[in-house]
Amino acid sequence: MLRMVITLILLAFSIPSLAQDSDSWLKEALRLKQEGWDRRVTPALPNMTRPVAPLMAFVSFSMPEDSLKAILEQVDRVGGTVLLRGLVNNSFKDTATVVARLVGKNGTGFGVDPKLFSKYNITAVPAFVIPNGEDFDKISGNLSLSAALEALTNEGSNPEAAHHLLVKLRGD
């Protein structure tokens, strides 16, 4: 899946208040970039055209760490995107630290896009959305990606897409 990845440093320097911070912030950002975390967070910027993922998983850092790790791995396997509403403590640095701990050296990452939370009326996490043009299927609650895809295969408006993702997840 084609993903547009923007490094934290470029993003940070595009926001003047962050660019004026001390040298320690820059050193920390460079350290995080060297560790490769910038490839794991896909920030959403206004007025950018992004390809629509076949599946979006909406999560929160308030969820158990094991659940987040499982969702990250499973959503990556099907070519989807994991999304957060915002930043930890409204801080890129704090968010990067948590993301790095969750995804390790070779993991995927998170997108940050509060507009998608609003667009799909996400009020509980985890929530899984399969877009279908202007329409979409959504399911939320304490369930695995596999259970969500099974339910959407049986009850969704686009059962073929849900079934395709389920087969991909299972590796059939």
ZIJO-V770707 format. One record per run of one state. SS is the DSSP state (@ for helix, = for strand, . for the rest). FROM is the first residue (numbers start at 1). TO is the last residue. Records with the same first field share a line. If there is no record, write none. Layout:
SS: FROM-TO / FROM-TO
//
This chain:
.: 1-7 / 14-15 / 20-22 / 35-36 / 40-40 / 44-55 / 59-64 / 78-80 / 85-87 / 91-91 / 104-109 / 113-113 / 120-126 / 133-134 / 141-144 / 156-158 / 171-172
@: 8-13 / 16-19 / 23-34 / 37-39 / 65-77 / 88-90 / 92-103 / 114-119 / 145-155 / 159-170
=: 41-43 / 56-58 / 81-84 / 110-112 / 127-132 / 135-140
//
